[in-house]
Amino acid sequence: MSDTSQIALIRKLYDAAGDVNAFKSLLAYDAEWDIAEGFPNGGVYRGIDTIVSGFFPFLADFDKFYAKGDEYFESGDHVIVLGHYFGVSKQGRRVQSRFAHFWTIRDGRIGRLQQTADTLLIARALEKK
């Protein structure tokens, strides 16, 4: 079974990991990122530039960090993705943590992310020793 256009859009976002221009091209100008408290830089970010400059700097604490969707569900203008974050911190600690992403699509672009994740495992990977 092939993906719907909305699921295909979300897959492109995950595939754009590390490519800021590709990432930005998929978002609505006024996109909102609602990141679970306890996650690095958790909070609410509005607008592409704020998302990139406010949320993503946590990636500097990792040698590698990416999200991989395992299951995709679509309902109206929403795509729900259950998946895992994978990473290796600058201290060499590996992490694998579950997430649920609730995406809202507007006019063919990503308008909103509401994220929840197992933040404890990520926090442990980033602990200073």
Rosetta constraint file for C-alpha pairs under 8 A:
AtomPair CA 3 CA 7 HARMONIC 5.77 0.50
AtomPair CA 3 CA 8 HARMONIC 5.72 0.50
AtomPair CA 4 CA 8 HARMONIC 6.10 0.50
AtomPair CA 5 CA 9 HARMONIC 6.15 0.50
AtomPair CA 6 CA 10 HARMONIC 6.49 0.50
AtomPair CA 6 CA 74 HARMONIC 7.74 0.50
AtomPair CA 6 CA 77 HARMONIC 7.94 0.50
AtomPair CA 6 CA 79 HARMONIC 7.09 0.50
AtomPair CA 6 CA 105 HARMONIC 7.17 0.50
AtomPair CA 6 CA 108 HARMONIC 7.55 0.50
AtomPair CA 7 CA 11 HARMONIC 6.19 0.50
AtomPair CA 7 CA 72 HARMONIC 7.04 0.50
AtomPair CA 7 CA 73 HARMONIC 7.89 0.50
AtomPair CA 7 CA 74 HARMONIC 7.15 0.50
AtomPair CA 7 CA 79 HARMONIC 6.55 0.50
AtomPair CA 8 CA 12 HARMONIC 6.26 0.50
AtomPair CA 9 CA 13 HARMONIC 6.55 0.50
AtomPair CA 9 CA 26 HARMONIC 7.47 0.50
AtomPair CA 9 CA 109 HARMONIC 7.75 0.50
AtomPair CA 10 CA 14 HARMONIC 6.58 0.50
AtomPair CA 10 CA 79 HARMONIC 7.76 0.50
AtomPair CA 10 CA 110 HARMONIC 7.88 0.50
AtomPair CA 11 CA 15 HARMONIC 6.17 0.50
AtomPair CA 11 CA 69 HARMONIC 7.89 0.50
AtomPair CA 12 CA 16 HARMONIC 6.07 0.50
AtomPair CA 13 CA 17 HARMONIC 7.15 0.50
AtomPair CA 13 CA 22 HARMONIC 7.84 0.50
AtomPair CA 13 CA 23 HARMONIC 5.96 0.50
AtomPair CA 13 CA 26 HARMONIC 6.87 0.50
AtomPair CA 14 CA 66 HARMONIC 7.95 0.50
AtomPair CA 14 CA 67 HARMONIC 6.45 0.50
AtomPair CA 14 CA 68 HARMONIC 6.74 0.50
AtomPair CA 14 CA 69 HARMONIC 7.71 0.50
AtomPair CA 16 CA 20 HARMONIC 7.46 0.50
AtomPair CA 16 CA 22 HARMONIC 5.83 0.50
AtomPair CA 16 CA 23 HARMONIC 5.63 0.50
AtomPair CA 17 CA 23 HARMONIC 7.43 0.50
AtomPair CA 17 CA 66 HARMONIC 6.58 0.50
AtomPair CA 19 CA 23 HARMONIC 6.15 0.50
AtomPair CA 20 CA 24 HARMONIC 6.00 0.50
AtomPair CA 21 CA 25 HARMONIC 6.16 0.50
AtomPair CA 22 CA 26 HARMONIC 6.81 0.50
AtomPair CA 23 CA 27 HARMONIC 7.04 0.50
AtomPair CA 24 CA 48 HARMONIC 6.66 0.50
AtomPair CA 26 CA 109 HARMONIC 5.50 0.50
AtomPair CA 26 CA 110 HARMONIC 6.11 0.50
AtomPair CA 27 CA 31 HARMONIC 6.17 0.50
AtomPair CA 27 CA 48 HARMONIC 7.02 0.50
AtomPair CA 27 CA 109 HARMONIC 5.23 0.50
AtomPair CA 27 CA 110 HARMONIC 4.57 0.50
AtomPair CA 27 CA 111 HARMONIC 6.29 0.50
AtomPair CA 28 CA 47 HARMONIC 7.99 0.50
AtomPair CA 28 CA 48 HARMONIC 7.51 0.50
AtomPair CA 28 CA 106 HARMONIC 7.49 0.50
AtomPair CA 28 CA 109 HARMONIC 5.32 0.50
AtomPair CA 28 CA 110 HARMONIC 5.59 0.50
AtomPair CA 28 CA 111 HARMONIC 5.26 0.50
AtomPair CA 29 CA 47 HARMONIC 5.81 0.50
AtomPair CA 29 CA 48 HARMONIC 5.77 0.50
AtomPair CA 30 CA 46 HARMONIC 6.17 0.50
AtomPair CA 30 CA 47 HARMONIC 4.32 0.50
AtomPair CA 30 CA 48 HARMONIC 6.54 0.50
AtomPair CA 30 CA 111 HARMONIC 7.07 0.50
AtomPair CA 31 CA 46 HARMONIC 5.81 0.50
AtomPair CA 31 CA 47 HARMONIC 5.06 0.50
AtomPair CA 31 CA 48 HARMONIC 6.18 0.50
AtomPair CA 31 CA 110 HARMONIC 6.79 0.50
AtomPair CA 31 CA 111 HARMONIC 4.46 0.50
AtomPair CA 31 CA 112 HARMONIC 5.40 0.50
AtomPair CA 32 CA 44 HARMONIC 7.03 0.50
AtomPair CA 32 CA 45 HARMONIC 5.60 0.50
AtomPair CA 32 CA 46 HARMONIC 4.47 0.50
AtomPair CA 32 CA 47 HARMONIC 6.25 0.50
AtomPair CA 32 CA 51 HARMONIC 7.72 0.50
AtomPair CA 32 CA 111 HARMONIC 6.34 0.50
AtomPair CA 32 CA 112 HARMONIC 4.67 0.50
AtomPair CA 32 CA 113 HARMONIC 6.35 0.50
AtomPair CA 33 CA 43 HARMONIC 7.91 0.50
AtomPair CA 33 CA 44 HARMONIC 5.58 0.50
AtomPair CA 33 CA 45 HARMONIC 5.03 0.50
AtomPair CA 33 CA 46 HARMONIC 6.47 0.50
AtomPair CA 33 CA 51 HARMONIC 6.72 0.50
AtomPair CA 33 CA 112 HARMONIC 5.86 0.50
AtomPair CA 33 CA 113 HARMONIC 4.91 0.50
AtomPair CA 33 CA 114 HARMONIC 6.36 0.50
AtomPair CA 33 CA 115 HARMONIC 7.91 0.50
AtomPair CA 34 CA 42 HARMONIC 7.70 0.50
AtomPair CA 34 CA 43 HARMONIC 5.90 0.50
AtomPair CA 34 CA 44 HARMONIC 4.42 0.50
AtomPair CA 34 CA 45 HARMONIC 6.52 0.50
AtomPair CA 34 CA 112 HARMONIC 7.71 0.50
AtomPair CA 34 CA 113 HARMONIC 5.92 0.50
AtomPair CA 34 CA 114 HARMONIC 4.75 0.50
AtomPair CA 34 CA 115 HARMONIC 6.14 0.50
AtomPair CA 35 CA 39 HARMONIC 7.03 0.50
AtomPair CA 35 CA 41 HARMONIC 7.82 0.50
AtomPair CA 35 CA 42 HARMONIC 4.82 0.50
AtomPair CA 35 CA 43 HARMONIC 5.08 0.50
AtomPair CA 35 CA 44 HARMONIC 6.13 0.50
AtomPair CA 35 CA 113 HARMONIC 7.84 0.50
AtomPair CA 35 CA 114 HARMONIC 6.28 0.50
AtomPair CA 35 CA 115 HARMONIC 5.09 0.50
AtomPair CA 35 CA 116 HARMONIC 6.81 0.50
AtomPair CA 36 CA 42 HARMONIC 5.28 0.50
AtomPair CA 36 CA 43 HARMONIC 6.41 0.50
AtomPair CA 36 CA 115 HARMONIC 5.96 0.50
AtomPair CA 36 CA 116 HARMONIC 5.30 0.50
AtomPair CA 36 CA 117 HARMONIC 6.93 0.50
AtomPair CA 37 CA 41 HARMONIC 7.91 0.50
AtomPair CA 37 CA 42 HARMONIC 4.62 0.50
AtomPair CA 37 CA 43 HARMONIC 6.07 0.50
AtomPair CA 38 CA 42 HARMONIC 6.05 0.50
AtomPair CA 38 CA 119 HARMONIC 5.74 0.50
AtomPair CA 38 CA 120 HARMONIC 7.60 0.50
AtomPair CA 38 CA 123 HARMONIC 7.77 0.50
AtomPair CA 39 CA 117 HARMONIC 7.47 0.50
AtomPair CA 39 CA 119 HARMONIC 5.15 0.50
AtomPair CA 39 CA 122 HARMONIC 7.35 0.50
AtomPair CA 39 CA 123 HARMONIC 7.41 0.50
AtomPair CA 40 CA 55 HARMONIC 7.94 0.50
AtomPair CA 40 CA 58 HARMONIC 6.10 0.50
AtomPair CA 40 CA 123 HARMONIC 7.64 0.50
AtomPair CA 41 CA 54 HARMONIC 7.40 0.50
AtomPair CA 41 CA 55 HARMONIC 5.48 0.50
AtomPair CA 41 CA 56 HARMONIC 7.85 0.50
AtomPair CA 41 CA 58 HARMONIC 6.71 0.50
AtomPair CA 42 CA 55 HARMONIC 7.42 0.50
AtomPair CA 45 CA 50 HARMONIC 6.03 0.50
AtomPair CA 45 CA 51 HARMONIC 5.41 0.50
AtomPair CA 45 CA 54 HARMONIC 7.24 0.50
AtomPair CA 45 CA 55 HARMONIC 7.39 0.50
AtomPair CA 46 CA 50 HARMONIC 6.09 0.50
AtomPair CA 46 CA 51 HARMONIC 6.50 0.50
AtomPair CA 47 CA 51 HARMONIC 6.18 0.50
AtomPair CA 48 CA 52 HARMONIC 6.22 0.50
AtomPair CA 49 CA 53 HARMONIC 5.97 0.50
AtomPair CA 50 CA 54 HARMONIC 5.30 0.50
AtomPair CA 50 CA 55 HARMONIC 7.49 0.50
AtomPair CA 51 CA 55 HARMONIC 5.31 0.50
AtomPair CA 51 CA 56 HARMONIC 6.97 0.50
AtomPair CA 52 CA 56 HARMONIC 5.41 0.50
AtomPair CA 52 CA 57 HARMONIC 7.69 0.50
AtomPair CA 53 CA 57 HARMONIC 6.59 0.50
AtomPair CA 58 CA 62 HARMONIC 7.75 0.50
AtomPair CA 59 CA 63 HARMONIC 7.96 0.50
AtomPair CA 59 CA 64 HARMONIC 7.92 0.50
AtomPair CA 59 CA 65 HARMONIC 6.86 0.50
AtomPair CA 61 CA 89 HARMONIC 6.01 0.50
AtomPair CA 61 CA 90 HARMONIC 5.72 0.50
AtomPair CA 61 CA 126 HARMONIC 7.30 0.50
AtomPair CA 62 CA 87 HARMONIC 6.81 0.50
AtomPair CA 62 CA 88 HARMONIC 5.67 0.50
AtomPair CA 62 CA 89 HARMONIC 4.04 0.50
AtomPair CA 62 CA 90 HARMONIC 5.00 0.50
AtomPair CA 63 CA 87 HARMONIC 7.48 0.50
AtomPair CA 63 CA 88 HARMONIC 5.60 0.50
AtomPair CA 63 CA 89 HARMONIC 5.66 0.50
AtomPair CA 63 CA 90 HARMONIC 5.52 0.50
AtomPair CA 64 CA 86 HARMONIC 7.77 0.50
AtomPair CA 64 CA 87 HARMONIC 5.03 0.50
AtomPair CA 64 CA 88 HARMONIC 5.14 0.50
AtomPair CA 64 CA 89 HARMONIC 7.01 0.50
AtomPair CA 65 CA 85 HARMONIC 7.07 0.50
AtomPair CA 65 CA 86 HARMONIC 5.57 0.50
AtomPair CA 65 CA 87 HARMONIC 4.02 0.50
AtomPair CA 65 CA 88 HARMONIC 6.50 0.50
AtomPair CA 66 CA 85 HARMONIC 5.67 0.50
AtomPair CA 66 CA 86 HARMONIC 5.47 0.50
AtomPair CA 66 CA 87 HARMONIC 6.43 0.50
AtomPair CA 67 CA 83 HARMONIC 7.21 0.50
AtomPair CA 67 CA 84 HARMONIC 5.81 0.50
AtomPair CA 67 CA 85 HARMONIC 4.37 0.50
AtomPair CA 67 CA 86 HARMONIC 6.32 0.50
AtomPair CA 68 CA 83 HARMONIC 5.61 0.50
AtomPair CA 68 CA 84 HARMONIC 5.47 0.50
AtomPair CA 68 CA 85 HARMONIC 6.31 0.50
AtomPair CA 68 CA 86 HARMONIC 7.77 0.50
AtomPair CA 69 CA 81 HARMONIC 5.90 0.50
AtomPair CA 69 CA 82 HARMONIC 5.85 0.50
AtomPair CA 69 CA 83 HARMONIC 4.19 0.50
AtomPair CA 69 CA 84 HARMONIC 6.55 0.50
AtomPair CA 70 CA 81 HARMONIC 7.13 0.50
AtomPair CA 70 CA 82 HARMONIC 5.75 0.50
AtomPair CA 70 CA 83 HARMONIC 4.65 0.50
AtomPair CA 70 CA 84 HARMONIC 7.42 0.50
AtomPair CA 71 CA 81 HARMONIC 5.63 0.50
AtomPair CA 71 CA 82 HARMONIC 5.22 0.50
AtomPair CA 71 CA 83 HARMONIC 6.64 0.50
AtomPair CA 72 CA 79 HARMONIC 6.82 0.50
AtomPair CA 72 CA 80 HARMONIC 5.77 0.50
AtomPair CA 72 CA 81 HARMONIC 4.66 0.50
AtomPair CA 72 CA 82 HARMONIC 6.70 0.50
AtomPair CA 73 CA 79 HARMONIC 5.56 0.50
AtomPair CA 73 CA 80 HARMONIC 5.05 0.50
AtomPair CA 73 CA 81 HARMONIC 6.45 0.50
AtomPair CA 74 CA 78 HARMONIC 5.74 0.50
AtomPair CA 74 CA 79 HARMONIC 4.44 0.50
AtomPair CA 74 CA 80 HARMONIC 6.29 0.50
AtomPair CA 75 CA 79 HARMONIC 6.40 0.50
AtomPair CA 77 CA 104 HARMONIC 5.73 0.50
AtomPair CA 77 CA 105 HARMONIC 5.29 0.50
AtomPair CA 77 CA 106 HARMONIC 7.18 0.50
AtomPair CA 78 CA 102 HARMONIC 6.92 0.50
AtomPair CA 78 CA 103 HARMONIC 5.44 0.50
AtomPair CA 78 CA 104 HARMONIC 4.62 0.50
AtomPair CA 78 CA 105 HARMONIC 6.16 0.50
AtomPair CA 79 CA 102 HARMONIC 6.05 0.50
AtomPair CA 79 CA 103 HARMONIC 5.06 0.50
AtomPair CA 79 CA 104 HARMONIC 6.59 0.50
AtomPair CA 79 CA 105 HARMONIC 7.82 0.50
AtomPair CA 80 CA 100 HARMONIC 7.12 0.50
AtomPair CA 80 CA 101 HARMONIC 5.69 0.50
AtomPair CA 80 CA 102 HARMONIC 4.64 0.50
AtomPair CA 80 CA 103 HARMONIC 6.12 0.50
AtomPair CA 81 CA 100 HARMONIC 5.73 0.50
AtomPair CA 81 CA 101 HARMONIC 5.11 0.50
AtomPair CA 81 CA 102 HARMONIC 6.60 0.50
AtomPair CA 82 CA 98 HARMONIC 7.59 0.50
AtomPair CA 82 CA 99 HARMONIC 5.93 0.50
AtomPair CA 82 CA 100 HARMONIC 4.65 0.50
AtomPair CA 82 CA 101 HARMONIC 6.52 0.50
AtomPair CA 83 CA 98 HARMONIC 5.83 0.50
AtomPair CA 83 CA 99 HARMONIC 5.41 0.50
AtomPair CA 83 CA 100 HARMONIC 6.48 0.50
AtomPair CA 84 CA 96 HARMONIC 6.43 0.50
AtomPair CA 84 CA 97 HARMONIC 5.35 0.50
AtomPair CA 84 CA 98 HARMONIC 4.38 0.50
AtomPair CA 84 CA 99 HARMONIC 5.58 0.50
AtomPair CA 85 CA 95 HARMONIC 7.65 0.50
AtomPair CA 85 CA 96 HARMONIC 5.53 0.50
AtomPair CA 85 CA 97 HARMONIC 5.13 0.50
AtomPair CA 85 CA 98 HARMONIC 6.29 0.50
AtomPair CA 85 CA 99 HARMONIC 7.02 0.50
AtomPair CA 86 CA 94 HARMONIC 7.64 0.50
AtomPair CA 86 CA 95 HARMONIC 5.71 0.50
AtomPair CA 86 CA 96 HARMONIC 4.67 0.50
AtomPair CA 86 CA 97 HARMONIC 6.76 0.50
AtomPair CA 87 CA 94 HARMONIC 5.72 0.50
AtomPair CA 87 CA 95 HARMONIC 5.17 0.50
AtomPair CA 87 CA 96 HARMONIC 6.63 0.50
AtomPair CA 88 CA 92 HARMONIC 5.72 0.50
AtomPair CA 88 CA 93 HARMONIC 5.40 0.50
AtomPair CA 88 CA 94 HARMONIC 4.42 0.50
AtomPair CA 88 CA 95 HARMONIC 6.24 0.50
AtomPair CA 88 CA 125 HARMONIC 7.88 0.50
AtomPair CA 89 CA 93 HARMONIC 5.16 0.50
AtomPair CA 89 CA 94 HARMONIC 6.48 0.50
AtomPair CA 89 CA 95 HARMONIC 7.89 0.50
AtomPair CA 89 CA 125 HARMONIC 6.22 0.50
AtomPair CA 89 CA 126 HARMONIC 6.41 0.50
AtomPair CA 91 CA 126 HARMONIC 7.74 0.50
AtomPair CA 93 CA 125 HARMONIC 5.46 0.50
AtomPair CA 93 CA 126 HARMONIC 7.90 0.50
AtomPair CA 94 CA 125 HARMONIC 6.76 0.50
AtomPair CA 95 CA 121 HARMONIC 6.59 0.50
AtomPair CA 95 CA 122 HARMONIC 6.37 0.50
AtomPair CA 95 CA 125 HARMONIC 6.26 0.50
AtomPair CA 96 CA 121 HARMONIC 7.37 0.50
AtomPair CA 96 CA 122 HARMONIC 7.84 0.50
AtomPair CA 97 CA 117 HARMONIC 7.09 0.50
AtomPair CA 97 CA 118 HARMONIC 5.62 0.50
AtomPair CA 97 CA 119 HARMONIC 7.46 0.50
AtomPair CA 97 CA 121 HARMONIC 6.28 0.50
AtomPair CA 97 CA 122 HARMONIC 6.96 0.50
AtomPair CA 98 CA 117 HARMONIC 5.74 0.50
AtomPair CA 98 CA 118 HARMONIC 5.60 0.50
AtomPair CA 99 CA 115 HARMONIC 7.18 0.50
AtomPair CA 99 CA 116 HARMONIC 5.71 0.50
AtomPair CA 99 CA 117 HARMONIC 4.14 0.50
AtomPair CA 99 CA 118 HARMONIC 6.48 0.50
AtomPair CA 100 CA 115 HARMONIC 5.98 0.50
AtomPair CA 100 CA 116 HARMONIC 5.38 0.50
AtomPair CA 100 CA 117 HARMONIC 6.31 0.50
AtomPair CA 101 CA 113 HARMONIC 6.56 0.50
AtomPair CA 101 CA 114 HARMONIC 5.91 0.50
AtomPair CA 101 CA 115 HARMONIC 4.71 0.50
AtomPair CA 101 CA 116 HARMONIC 6.58 0.50
AtomPair CA 102 CA 112 HARMONIC 7.98 0.50
AtomPair CA 102 CA 113 HARMONIC 5.66 0.50
AtomPair CA 102 CA 114 HARMONIC 5.06 0.50
AtomPair CA 102 CA 115 HARMONIC 6.35 0.50
AtomPair CA 103 CA 110 HARMONIC 7.09 0.50
AtomPair CA 103 CA 111 HARMONIC 7.52 0.50
AtomPair CA 103 CA 112 HARMONIC 5.63 0.50
AtomPair CA 103 CA 113 HARMONIC 4.72 0.50
AtomPair CA 103 CA 114 HARMONIC 6.57 0.50
AtomPair CA 104 CA 110 HARMONIC 6.15 0.50
AtomPair CA 104 CA 111 HARMONIC 5.47 0.50
AtomPair CA 104 CA 112 HARMONIC 4.98 0.50
AtomPair CA 104 CA 113 HARMONIC 6.59 0.50
AtomPair CA 105 CA 109 HARMONIC 5.60 0.50
AtomPair CA 105 CA 110 HARMONIC 4.69 0.50
AtomPair CA 105 CA 111 HARMONIC 5.33 0.50
AtomPair CA 105 CA 112 HARMONIC 7.14 0.50
AtomPair CA 106 CA 110 HARMONIC 6.19 0.50
AtomPair CA 106 CA 111 HARMONIC 5.61 0.50
AtomPair CA 118 CA 122 HARMONIC 7.45 0.50
AtomPair CA 119 CA 123 HARMONIC 6.15 0.50
AtomPair CA 120 CA 124 HARMONIC 6.19 0.50
AtomPair CA 121 CA 125 HARMONIC 6.35 0.50
AtomPair CA 122 CA 126 HARMONIC 6.44 0.50
AtomPair CA 123 CA 127 HARMONIC 6.23 0.50
